[in-house]
């Protein structure tokens, strides 16, 4: 017991000595002029840096527009995509104007009202007028963007199939896409993943062989679409959640296992016409210049060079669906109605394929 009390006494004495030492240190006069509290000189420097950052921010924005403005997608290749682009640029314009004004005020006021010995801060507790202004104006702007977006969304997503619409099934699986067209009867046969193993694995999208509507269905791995004709997509997934993403048509819809989702658009530019657009030609030249330089490096190492790039519409997966997600894509060819019909007539039907 004596030992324990001695140890406690020793600890308490050590703590007391340590506290006395801290008191003596705090009571000593400060020899250095440095403190962690900002003085008027610090305020002046930070205010000027704020204003310089404002100039840098806008200079960087302008430079980015000119330097990387050509990497954005070309004009939409579908009628519905044009409406999406209009909505997008309207939203961008509103946000850009508001951001430009508010950022200018933010950094300018940080500079103008920096700490100054000759100026005393003005106590301004509240203003109903100002609070109303910065509440009502943003509310009106946001309401306008939201309402315009809802109207555009409703217009695009309200799918009213006309008699001439082409119905195509898009089938997603790790890690590829397949497309299924109706044959001469114009009706897609029933399908289910339970039928995938039928006919020795030849039933690529699970068509129900007992449904006669599926006998003349056509399954392909290159998507062909006729120009100026509505295309209605029925979208299925075999395994996990995928996303049918066609950036040049501004089209995207999830492929959900166990259900059928749908999306529709009308292509208005053929692949050949898109390849001739100036912005696409310039982008192809830029890409091929990069590929040429890379090919020279590969050739010097004794490896195969890269093939020249040619523009094509693509169907991509916009969900991280697994290890080879990046490679899940399908070529899309938009052509005239006559070219499309000629191509479709050359394809093998499901009944012929399983023989």
Buried (B, 14 or more C-beta within 10 A) or exposed (E): EEEEEEEEEEEEEEEEEEEEEEEEEEEEEEEEEEEEEEEEEEBBEBBEBBBEBBEEBBEEEEEEEEEEEEEEEBEBBBBBBBBBBEBBEBBEEBEEEEEEEEBEEEBBEBBEEBBEEEEEEEEEEEEEEEEEEEEEEEEEBEEEBEEBBEEBEEEBEEEEEEEEBBBBBBBBBBBBBBBBBBBEEEBBBBBEBEBBEBBEEEBBBBBBBEBEBBBBBBBBEBBBBBBEBBBBBBBBBBBBBBBBBBBBBBBEBBBBEEEEBBBBBBBBBBBEEBBEBEEBEEBBEEBBEEBEEEBEEEEEEEEEEBEEBEBBBBBBBBBEBBEEBEEBBBBBBBBEEEBBEEBBEEBEBBBEBBE
